[in-house]
Amino acid sequence: MIFSPFPFRLEQDVTAKEALLLTEKQAHEATRKTLTETQEKSEELLKKIHDNDKHILQLQFTIQRSLLLLGLLIPTYELTLDCR
């Protein structure tokens, strides 16, 4: 019987390819996890931006109302000073 190294080499190739496949699978899972975490963080940041935009609008309306009220009070205050 003649010994052929061919089957042994095929077995080594298969083992090496399985190891490579496992490494690539683990890398893919790590990338997928990182992507998911990044997407969640992005969604959180977008929500914070949206909330801050609402707060900015509320402050702008408050300032506009205050300026309008102040504009109405200043002439009245000046009139009371003229009457004294």
C-alpha positions, 0 to 999 in steps of 0.5 A: 500500500502506498501512503499518499499525503493528499488526504492528510493535506486536505484535512489540514486545509479543511481545518484551516478553512474552518478556523478562518471561517470561525474567525470571520464569523466572530469578526462579523458578530463583533461588527454587527454588535458595534453597528447596533450599538452605534445605531442606538447611540445615534437614535439617542442623540437624534432624540436629544437634538429633537428635544433640544430643538423643542426647548429652543422654540419654547425659549424663543416664544417666551422671549418674544412674549416677554419682549412684547410685554416689555414693549407694552409696559415701557410706554405705560411706565413712561406715561406714569413718570410724565404725570408726576 
